[in-house]
Amino acid sequence: MGGVQSYNKISDLLKSEDLGGQVHQDSDFTVNRLEDIHPRPTKSPTFRANYYSFVLLQKGSTDYSIDNRTFSTKERTLYFTNPGHLKSFHIREVSYGFIFTVSENFLKEYIHKDVFDEFSFLLTEIVPPCYLDEHRFKELHALAEQIIIEEQKDTILKHKIVSSFFLIFLLKVKEYLLKDRGFKTEYSRDSEIVNRFKKDLEKYFRILLNDFKGQKEIPKVQYFSAQQQLNPSYFSTVVKAKTGRTANTWIHEKILSEAKAMLSHSKNPIKEIAYSLGFQEATHFSKFFKKYVGKSPVKYRKGF
């Protein structure tokens, strides 16, 4: 697994692996027609994508793998994947439809700051594909067409308009999953550990950010391993093996995601943001933020 590449953007994946057409990506949200970015049959290497993908396939034949599981598409298929997994795909014949990619930052900033409370299925480790009836497929297809039209416009409110349509798309997906009696999520023991960790991480920050009087503290790996009564070393090994990222990396990225959202959408002083995220000193927060983002919280806020 040492040679597996990780990608933060679909544009980087397509360019690096020469998997078809290129896409211009200037934000953490993309929507593209499958037939445009994969105009010919192709097979990808194994890779990791640090973003969410939603694929709405009208017709075509594709096999895709997530960790050690392989799924196949057929007409009117919907499937999504979340960050951290080993992935690959084999497009056997040109597929028609849409692919959306979106980062956690975009979900938090443009959909809802508590997006995982509303859409808990996004934290699910592996979700099998959904094969839609004609009515459900047409609903999602119409939304996808509208989103791609709005995404191609150059207007001041483009991101807000696109995110509003994508919110409806997510609500429809949630509605389908809740109605589908055949929808099941199967876990291995390691997947259960990772899935629980992601939910505990989300819960920790919900409490951290909403407890205005309690003692604030940056979470440590030992806290999350203890929640599952696991040895910290074993817990860390499982998370790294399953996701390609250490538990500490997940924690740091969560802090940065929350920090970016607050810097972008609130006027709270930097000191207050630092404290709410568990930093006892604003200077420690600023050093941490600059180390990973490349600019200070003040400059990030001004440049947003």
Disulfide bonds with the S-S distance in Angstrom:
none
